[in-house]
Amino acid sequence: MLTFLRLLLGLALVGVVVALAMILVPHRPTPPLAVLPADYEVPSGAGEYAMYLGDCAACHTAEGGERFAGGRPIESPLGTIYSTNITPDPETGIGRYTLDQFRAALYDGIRADGAHLYPAMPYENYRKLTEEDVRALYHYFTEEVAPVRHQGTETSLPFPFNQRWGIRAWNWVALEQPGFRPNTEDPQIARGAYLVEGPGHCGACHTPRNLVMAQDGTDASSQAFLRGGEIDGWTAPDLRGPKSPGALWSAEQLKMLFASGRSAHAAVTGEMSLVVEESTQHWTESDLDAMVAYLKSIADPADPRPVRDPAPTVALLTHPTQDMPLGARLYLDNCGACHFVSGKGADEVFPELDGNFLVNAPSPTGLIEVILHGSTAPSTEIRPYRLRMPDFGHRLSDEEVAELATFLRQAWTNDADPVTAATVAPLRKSRTGEASASN
């Protein structure tokens, strides 16, 4: 026991020494990753396009607020973090940022005043941005965006997470070397890797977190990269496994999902709706093709094992009886009209539930969220109509939601763990503030 205590004390002292050294040694921002000509000018339209690649509007525009004026709440395991104003307003925005200060925010998470940004800002990924994209973004946000004077809600996390200087220690542990390094000679796949790993920052949601809450790898050299995560209660699915879209879907259907928010198999929901609406629908055809090519290149081979026979579920739903299980009865009453007894829905309208990644996810929280609170498909240029799935939380108790979710996770070819009412109750209360419904 004494040896163990000495070990703990030693580790604590090492931690204190490291922290003090990092506080006392001045931070040196990452310099440009490439030297551009002195007369370099940002090409016309490049700034706005770089903004779409980086999905800046989704986080920096509050619901009902001015574009890029910040104030959007971002839920994290540490508490609620509010996005900042990135318009060129000199008082409340980034109007006084120099190019070097702007780059430091993207690469190192350092504000112009030297304070550390919380890593809800995905600088883990943005530090892979090319200098051309950095310049394009700087030009766009300082020259093309209209200034908005708006002092958003100040982030106020509980101690010790409100001590921003501690983020420096986190950066020292979590951040990888800056710059993008492709591991392929195929130019299309290399472009796709850059888009996914860098500006698209897909790993911020789709990669699980390690012990220090950093992304468990920021490129495909890590086996954990893009293996699925969770954000604000929504499941971000595995993009690489043998049952992932990259393994099972055609390139055409994967591209359609990113371009329109819908495919023959699924529709985006939760945070991904914002990604499609504010980012990927604006990408060029070639960049969408590159992203899809990269995702398919890193996906595992499709699972060769036989799937469950869907016929018993179809028969059960086609010929209902008085002793039908509650979950199946709830499905017919609430879901069957759109998703049908086959669970296959309608292409690009009602998503498949049989084989659905959200339905089969290890965590059922995303599925429960959709049942309780509904979901809205984004409006895109290809599919402008904003399809809305109604919420059922007002009519179903926690027990009924659990029964319905369990049925969905075990119907047709689906094979996921059951759900309990105890899992449903906190998800209902977290968004509505109301106590759990009961019969």
Secondary structure, 3 states (H helix, E strand, C coil): CHHHHHHHHHHHHHHHHHHHHHHHCCCCCCCCCCCCCCCCCCCCCHHHHHHHHHCHHHHHECCCCCCCCECCEEEECCEEEECCCCCCCCCCCCCCCCHHHHHHHHHHCECCCCCECCCCCCHHHHCCCCHHHHHHHHHHHHHHCCCCCCCCCCCCCCCCCCCCCHHHHHHHHHCCCCCCCCCCCCHHHHHHHHHHHCCCCCHHHHCCECCCCCECCCCCCCCCCCCCEEECCEEECCCCCCCCHHHHCCHHHHHHHHHHCECCCCECCCHHHHHHHHCHHHCCHHHHHHHHHHHHHHCCCCCCCCCCCCHHHHHHHHCCCCCCCHHHHHHHHHCHHHHCCCCCCECCCECCCCCCHHHHCCCCHHHHHHHHHCEECCCCCCCCCCCEECCCCCCCCHHHHHHHHHHHHHCCCCCCCCCCHHHHHHHHHHHHCCCCCCC
